[in-house]
Amino acid sequence: MVNNDFKKGMDKMVKGNKGKIVALLLVSCLALSLGACGAKDSYVEPYSDYDLSEYVKLGDYKGIEVTETKVSVTDEEVQSEIQNRIEAASTQVEKKKGTAATGDSVKIVFNGKMNGKEFQGGSSGEEGTVITLGSSGYIPGFDDGVIGMKVGEMKTLNLKFPEDYGKDELNGKDVAFDVTLSGIMVTETPKYDVEFVKSHSKEKTLEGYEKSVKKELYTQKKETAEEEMRNQLWATIMDNSKVLKYPEKELQECKDTNQEYYETYAKQYGMELKEFIKQYTGMDEKAYDDYLKQYAEAIVSQEMVMYSIAKAENITISDKEYKEKVEEFKKEQGITDEAAFKQQYGKSFEEYAGKDNLMKSFLLEKILEFAVDNAKVVPASEKA
């Protein structure tokens, strides 16, 4: 099945959150397989052939009032985070004694047959599988048949596939599952003590660990608050600016590359684009065309505003900055082996991402830093 994030992303863009989605293209292009923005083989300064003053009228982008979010971390938040970490460190152990009950996670080995013959997808394999009884999602009667079994017991479940199961060869058919209860999975949660702290951090005391957790939470909140401030500033900058007209070439290129992206996505699932879009977004052909248009306009308008500000304020990315930021970005994404990356994708990271995409993203970061430095930051306590 297609990840629901696909539909959420499409819906978000269709609603036209042009100002609120910071750099709809500039940031998300690196997330959308690093290719949805049209990575080019060689770098050419975007919009260098245009007098952007004919296409966009910049509004105020300096002196914008923005509220600074007050950041704090409570003791309750620290304890909640520690509890989350304890649960994350929990392990499941297979218990070889006991009786299966509703809600238990159990390991089973099963083999299904129809008319005495095995069928595709009807068996777990020798390694078995783990299900939660009462919510496994298996056909009616399966979970109920396992409930009450003892570990090591084998049982035959004579069941029937629902009439609307979704596969013609299985709809309404009788089936027999030979099921063996291999074990009952029990969660072992570590105790919160000095040993836990030493094995999960560099700290040696509970007090030191809690201080370090509080510091981490504060840093995370601070970064989130700063990101929200940048988002708020960019939204205001976009609202203050006015698009006079769109350069058709850039608009069409954006639509084409976005179209290619979704065609590739559809192909991965063996579907035609029209069918794929209809099934996973509910959009018909006209709505999808409108989406492509809105998406392209949102991207191009943000690009034009960005490059207009860059030109007005002489904001550039030097070769040295570019190289440093590429390495920083790769580190953030966990790309540590360039040779392995090239072997997997057939290109270096920079070739795969496209220097044009990377430059846009880095330039936007710098422009937002400029906007923050020149904003009128009002502490939350002073805001009426």
BELWO-V509246 format. One record per pair of residues at least 6 apart in sequence whose ideal C-beta (glycine too) atoms are under 8 Angstrom apart, sorted by sequence separation. I is the first residue (numbers start at 0). GAP is how many residues later the second one is. D is the distance in Angstrom with one decimal. If there is no record, write none. Layout:
i = (I/I)
gap = (GAP/GAP)
d = (D/D)
This chain:
i = (17/28/99/111/112/135/148/164/189/196/197/202/265/276/277/308/309/329/334/341/20/28/110/111/130/135/163/164/196/265/268/280/340/341/344/12/27/28/113/134/162/196/200/270/282/316/340/349/11/112/133/145/160/161/162/196/202/265/111/132/144/160/161/193/201/262/265/337/12/110/111/145/160/193/196/200/261/264/265/273/276/337/340/24/110/130/144/159/160/193/196/91/93/109/110/132/133/159/192/109/132/144/159/160/191/258/261/334/108/130/141/158/159/261/107/108/140/157/158/108/141/157/158/108/140/157/158/108/109/139/140/156/329/107/108/138/155/156/106/107/138/155/106/107/138/139/155/156/106/107/138/154/155/325/105/153/154/325/104/105/153/154/104/105/138/153/154/104/105/152/153/103/104/151/152/102/103/151/328/102/148/150/151/101/102/149/150/100/101/144/148/150/325/328/99/145/150/258/324/144/257/141/145/138/321/254/257/321/324/107/254/257/105/254/321/324/101/253/254/320/253/316/251/101/250/253/316/99/100/250/253/316/99/100/315/99/314/98/99/250/316/98/99/118/249/98/99/118/245/314/97/98/314/97/121/246/249/309/96/127/242/245/305/312/95/121/129/245/314/94/95/113/118/306/246/302/305/309/312/242/305/308/113/113/240/113/242/305/308/112/113/111/112/237/111/112/237/240/111/112/110/111/109/110/237/109/236/109/108/109/107/108/107/236/107/108/106/107/105/106/105/106/105/106/105/106/104/105/103/104/99/103/99/97/95/93/94/93/94/93/94/93/94/92/93/91/92/91/92/91/92/90/91/89/90/89/89/88/89/88/86/85/85/85/88/81/85/88/84/81/81/84/81/77/80/233/236/77/232/77/80/233/229/232/77/232/76/72/229/229/232/228/72/72/71/225/228/70/72/228/71/70/70/70/68/67/68/68/67/66/65/66/65/65/63/65/63/63/60/63/59/58/60/58/59/60/58/57/58/57/58/56/55/56/55/55/56/54/55/54/53/54/53/54/54/49/46/46/45/21/21/19/22/21/21/18/19/37/18/37/18/36/37/18/37/17/18/36/35/34/35/35/34/32/24/31/55/57/55/60/54/55/57/57/51/55/57/51/52/46/51/45/46/5/51/46/45/36/1/1/13/10/9/23/6/9/13/24/5/6/23/24/5/23/13/25/13/20/24/25/1/12/15/23/24/17/22/13/17/25/9/12/12/15/17/22/17/12/29/63/61/65/67/69/40/45/60/64/65/66/67/69/62/63/64/65/66/67/68/69/38/42/43/61/62/63/65/66/67/38/41/42/60/61/62/64/66/38/39/45/38/39/37/39/42/66/34/36/38/33/37/38/33/34/36/37/33/36/29/33/36/29/28/29/28/29/28/25/26/24/25/22/26/22/25/22/21/21)
gap = (6/6/6/6/6/6/6/6/6/6/6/6/6/6/6/6/6/6/6/6/7/7/7/7/7/7/7/7/7/7/7/7/7/7/7/8/8/8/8/8/8/8/8/8/8/8/8/8/9/9/9/9/9/9/9/9/9/9/10/10/10/10/10/10/10/10/10/10/11/11/11/11/11/11/11/11/11/11/11/11/11/11/11/12/12/12/12/12/12/12/12/13/13/13/13/13/13/13/13/14/14/14/14/14/14/14/14/14/15/15/15/15/15/15/16/16/16/16/16/17/17/17/17/18/18/18/18/19/19/19/19/19/19/20/20/20/20/20/21/21/21/21/22/22/22/22/22/22/23/23/23/23/23/23/24/24/24/24/25/25/25/25/26/26/26/26/26/27/27/27/27/28/28/28/28/29/29/29/29/30/30/30/30/31/31/31/31/32/32/32/32/32/32/32/33/33/33/33/33/34/34/35/35/36/36/37/37/37/37/38/38/38/40/40/40/40/41/41/41/41/42/42/44/45/45/45/45/46/46/46/46/46/47/47/47/48/48/49/49/49/49/50/50/50/50/51/51/51/51/51/52/52/52/53/53/53/53/53/54/54/54/54/54/54/55/55/55/55/55/56/56/56/56/56/57/57/57/57/57/58/58/58/59/60/60/61/61/61/61/62/62/63/63/63/64/64/64/64/65/65/66/66/67/67/67/68/68/69/70/70/71/71/72/72/73/73/74/74/75/75/76/76/77/77/78/78/79/79/80/80/81/81/84/86/87/88/88/89/89/90/90/91/91/92/92/93/93/94/94/95/95/96/96/97/97/98/99/100/100/101/102/103/104/106/107/110/110/111/115/127/128/128/131/132/132/134/134/135/135/136/136/137/138/138/139/139/140/141/141/142/142/143/144/145/146/146/146/147/148/148/149/150/151/154/156/157/159/160/161/162/163/165/166/167/169/170/172/173/176/176/177/178/179/180/180/180/181/182/182/183/183/184/185/185/186/187/187/188/188/189/190/190/191/191/192/197/200/203/204/208/209/211/211/212/213/215/215/215/216/216/217/217/218/219/219/220/220/220/221/222/222/225/226/228/229/229/245/247/248/248/249/249/250/251/252/252/254/255/255/256/256/257/257/259/259/260/261/262/263/267/269/270/271/271/273/273/273/273/274/274/274/274/275/275/276/276/277/277/277/277/278/278/278/278/278/279/279/280/280/280/281/281/282/282/283/283/284/285/299/307/309/309/309/309/310/310/310/310/310/310/310/310/311/311/311/311/311/311/311/311/312/312/312/312/312/312/312/312/312/313/313/313/313/313/313/313/313/314/314/314/315/315/316/316/316/316/317/317/317/318/318/318/319/319/319/319/320/320/323/323/323/327/328/328/331/331/332/334/334/335/335/337/337/338/338/341/342/346)
d = (7.2/8.0/5.2/6.9/7.2/6.8/5.9/5.0/5.2/5.3/6.1/4.2/6.6/5.5/6.7/7.0/7.0/7.5/5.7/5.4/7.5/5.6/6.8/6.5/6.9/5.3/6.8/7.7/7.0/4.7/6.6/7.6/7.1/8.0/5.2/7.6/7.5/3.4/7.5/7.9/5.6/7.0/5.6/7.4/6.5/7.5/5.4/7.0/7.2/7.1/5.7/7.7/4.6/7.4/4.4/6.2/5.6/7.6/3.1/4.9/6.6/6.2/7.3/7.2/7.9/5.1/3.6/6.3/7.1/7.3/5.9/7.9/6.2/6.7/7.7/6.4/6.2/7.1/7.6/6.4/5.1/6.5/7.7/5.3/4.6/7.5/4.0/6.8/5.1/6.5/4.3/7.1/5.9/6.5/7.5/6.0/7.9/7.0/7.6/5.0/5.6/7.4/5.4/6.1/7.8/7.9/7.3/5.8/5.5/8.0/6.3/7.6/6.9/7.0/6.7/7.9/6.6/7.2/5.5/6.9/6.4/7.9/7.6/8.0/4.6/5.3/6.7/4.1/8.0/7.3/7.8/7.0/5.9/5.9/7.9/5.9/5.8/4.5/5.2/6.5/7.7/7.0/7.2/7.9/5.8/6.9/5.4/5.9/5.1/6.6/6.6/7.7/7.5/7.6/6.9/6.6/5.4/6.2/5.8/6.4/6.9/7.9/7.2/7.9/7.3/4.6/7.9/5.1/6.1/7.2/8.0/7.2/7.9/7.6/5.5/7.0/5.2/6.8/7.3/6.4/7.6/5.4/8.0/5.5/5.7/6.8/7.3/7.1/4.5/7.8/4.4/5.7/6.2/7.9/6.1/6.2/6.2/6.5/7.5/6.9/6.0/6.9/6.6/7.8/7.4/4.8/6.0/6.8/4.8/6.4/7.1/6.9/6.6/7.8/6.6/7.9/7.9/7.4/4.7/7.2/4.0/6.0/7.9/5.8/5.0/5.3/5.2/5.6/6.3/7.0/6.0/5.6/5.7/7.8/7.8/6.6/7.1/6.4/5.1/5.5/6.7/7.1/7.8/7.6/5.2/5.3/7.9/7.7/6.3/5.6/7.3/7.8/5.9/5.7/7.1/7.1/7.4/6.1/5.7/5.3/7.7/5.7/7.5/8.0/5.6/7.6/6.0/7.6/6.1/7.2/7.6/8.0/8.0/8.0/8.0/7.1/6.6/6.3/6.3/4.9/5.8/5.5/5.8/6.9/7.8/5.3/7.1/5.9/7.7/7.1/7.8/5.5/5.2/7.2/7.0/7.9/6.6/5.0/4.8/7.7/7.0/7.9/5.0/4.9/6.3/6.5/6.5/4.4/7.4/7.3/5.6/4.7/6.6/7.7/5.9/5.7/7.8/6.1/6.2/4.3/7.8/4.7/7.0/7.7/5.4/6.2/7.5/6.5/5.6/4.0/5.9/7.5/6.2/4.9/5.5/7.3/5.8/3.8/4.6/7.4/7.3/5.9/4.9/7.2/7.8/4.7/5.2/7.0/7.9/5.7/5.5/7.4/7.6/5.2/5.4/6.3/4.5/7.9/6.9/5.3/6.7/6.2/6.1/5.7/7.4/6.7/7.2/6.5/6.8/7.8/7.1/7.9/6.0/5.7/5.6/6.4/6.6/5.4/6.7/5.0/6.0/7.3/4.5/4.7/6.7/6.5/6.1/5.2/7.4/6.5/6.0/6.5/4.6/5.0/7.8/7.9/8.0/6.5/6.7/7.8/7.9/4.7/5.1/5.4/4.0/7.5/6.4/7.2/6.8/8.0/5.6/7.6/5.4/5.6/5.9/7.5/5.2/7.1/4.7/7.9/7.9/7.2/6.9/7.6/5.1/7.8/2.7/7.7/4.7/5.4/7.0/6.5/6.1/4.5/7.0/5.3/6.1/7.0/6.2/5.6/6.7/5.6/7.5/7.0/6.2/6.0/7.5/7.4/7.8/6.6/5.0/6.7/7.4/4.9/7.8/6.9/5.2/6.0/3.7/7.3/7.5/7.7/7.6/4.0/3.6/6.2/5.4/6.3/6.5/7.9/6.3/4.3/6.8/7.1/7.3/6.4/7.1/6.8/4.4/5.7/5.6/6.0/5.3/6.8/5.5/5.8/7.1/6.2/7.5/7.1/4.9/6.5/6.8/7.2/7.3/5.1/6.5/7.8/7.9/6.5/7.6/7.3/4.9/7.2/5.6/7.6/7.6/8.0/6.2/5.5/5.0/3.9/7.9/5.4/7.7/6.8/4.8/7.4/6.8/7.4/5.2/6.6/5.4/6.2/6.9/7.8/6.0/6.7/4.3/7.1/6.9/7.1/5.2/6.8/6.7/7.7/7.4/7.4/7.6/7.1/7.5/5.0/5.0/7.2/7.8/6.6/6.2/7.3/7.1/7.9/6.6/4.5/6.6/5.1/4.5/5.9/5.4/5.3/6.1/7.0/7.9/4.1/7.3/4.2/7.1/6.7/7.0/7.9/6.2/7.1/7.9/5.8/7.9/7.7/5.7/5.9/5.8/6.2/5.7/7.2/2.5/7.6/7.4/5.2/6.9/5.2/7.5/7.2/6.8/5.7/7.7/5.6/4.5/7.4/7.7/8.0/7.4/5.0/6.5/7.0/7.7/6.4/5.0/7.6/7.4/5.9/7.3/4.7/6.1/7.2/5.2/7.6/7.1/7.2/4.5/4.9/7.7/7.7)
